[in-house]
């Protein structure tokens, strides 16, 4: 059979047509079987099957590499003047003919029942305008500068009060001029008013932009919660970032970390008493306040609102809007906290759940266990204080409340469930979100951690007894060591710290099987040569006894640097070689989809032209576009073609064919495969990875039994001759190429060198 060049979806080939009773199917070429194939993949479609987790392949959305700033539809940095230790609270703001001071005596929330004296967002700007034309300017995020598109609407909003009635002009401009402008009349008064306007951009620009607030008269202007949001967004996520995630079709999204879940421990902020300020706080992210009685609530917030018609009216009750979200310091800002990297919570847990809901993905939150970061080079991990100073009790309650927020019934007889479900409904989503898993801690291990984790097990078991409808299907995820030796069977490993803790717990009679302890969270960042070898990592895992346990590969990615034992082991770019090795590894995840329930490449986003805390990332963003790495397309290929049951199959090769090749001094297998059945369509999904340079002529032999084929298959291929090829924005190193082929029970396919292919064989 001659070699066939594949085409992209938008291209066309001279095609044959196969016609049935009521329709015709376009065929790009007939996949005729080879008379002397190099290899044969044989599979009995009625043979041995292994169930694959319905949620096997997903993504990890971590607030690392400033990703939250790129995702957020708001483009103004430090918009509430709450910048934490290490920079001034005026960070990101500049003045002309005006002076900016920061106050905290009578803020936007000061008179709001529930927020009063709660310590939530007390700071605001006091701008002294010296003369007409005095200006306050926000320069935006360094990692993701402002960008404006002609004809797109942008929504400006700010809480303002002033001692002098005046006009305020909102504009976005650079040295070439304005691309957005609107004048707003400010009322004189001592009450806060939220001004909001929708402004259509009159030009397109993405370089050196700044947002300017210019005032027509001298006076004193108080400002807080100033935002400029693009309407080219979905659920608070910029559209080009949202689309990139949606195009993957992930089955789940893990969020928000990663190390930021744990934080670096307690520190003081500007001499104030702080509680675990570097640990991500999901309640802060939805505007929750701590009451004097020691409760967590999300108060109703109403205010005077001045909108498009220039009239000021009462807003009505709002809940959890960004102006009520108390920021935390992001751990990735550095242990010395001398750079600006706040978790501003523009994208918080509500936006996260909405993102999952919009994409049809399950939510997999990860929460703090009450212990600070042990991995990532952190030193001196410590027990954390908690929102109410009760230590682990607070963190357990946070976890129980999160489930109620995500899945609760607003009409529940359980008061706590009804309250948090009501908060979700008040924020705009009355129906529950989909959530079955909950991570407790991140990269953590040892007696202290497992002692804390087991208290979560006991608390959730009690909750399942008292409220099975809410908590009954929640599975906890337990942290594990971060070495491959923490995986069962690897270099003689017995299963790692989590398995040892689970065994001890079971031997105490607390559980009857290891699965009751929770999914074990595996993280590894390794050399590409190891990822080829790791395709068999889970083959020998214990099955069928009380010692069987399941796995969440919460973070993985390959690198092109030297093999080493430990993390971080990261590269400076994402090449086709690393993506190819990950594809080989992922065929093993499918084969072991009964043990591995979830797996996520990590991290998802890096900045294309700014310093990153982690070098190897699935996508690299600018302020207008993304670079899609070869690794992105491999993940997409597997996510879109997972299947529900893995089929036992065999690859046999012609005499004399060498099945291994040498790379970087290691002997690696050339061929990797997976065959699955998809329940919804009945399709047989065949994946073939050829890691070697030479093309391999395959015959695919399907024993169909009583099943019959339609005679049509869809082929998608990723292939690149340059193993070191990397992507840039607008120039991906590799993209999916597709064709529709005619097939019989035995058909031919040439696996080009350095390629990953998916063949979807359609069944009647």
Buried (B, 14 or more C-beta within 10 A) or exposed (E): BEEBEBEEEEEEBEEEEBEEEEEEBEBBBBBBBBEEBBBBBBBBBEEEBBEBBEBBBBBBBBBBBBBBBBBBBBBBBBBBBBBBBBBEBBBBBBBEBBEBEBBBEEBBBBEBEBBBEBBBBBBBBBBBBBEBBBBBBBBBBBBBBBBBBEEBBBBBBBBBBBEBEBEBBBBBBBEEEBBBBBEBEBBEBEEBBBBBBBBEBBBEBBEEBBBBBBBBBBBEBBBBBBBBBBEBBBBBBBBBBBEBBBEBBBBBBBBBBBBBBBBBBBBEBEEEEBBBBBBBBBBBBBBBBBBEEEEBBBBBBEBBBBBEEEEBEEBEEBBBBBBBBBBBBBBBBBEEBEBBBBBBBBBBBBBBBBBBBBBEBBBBBBBBBBBBBBBBEBEEBBBBBBBBEBBBBBBBBBBBBBBBBBBBBBEBEBEBBBBBBBBBBBBEBEEBBBBBBBBBBBBBBBEBBBBBBBBBBEBBBEBBEEBEEBBEEBBBBBBBBBBBBBBBBBEEBEBBBBBBBBBEBBEEEBBEEBBBBBBBBBBBBBBBBBBBBBBBBBEEBBEEEEBBBBBBBBBBBBBBBEBEEEBBBBBEBBBBBBBBBBBBBBBBBBBBBBBBBBBBBBBBBBBBEBEBBBBBBBBBBBBBBBBBBBBBBBBBBBBBBBBBBBBEBEBEBEEEEEEEBEBEEBEBBBBBBBBBBBEEEEBBBBBBBBBBEBBBBBBBBBEBEEBEBBBBBBBBBBBBEEBEBBBEBEEBBBEBBBBBBBBBBBBBBBBBBBBBBBBBBBBE
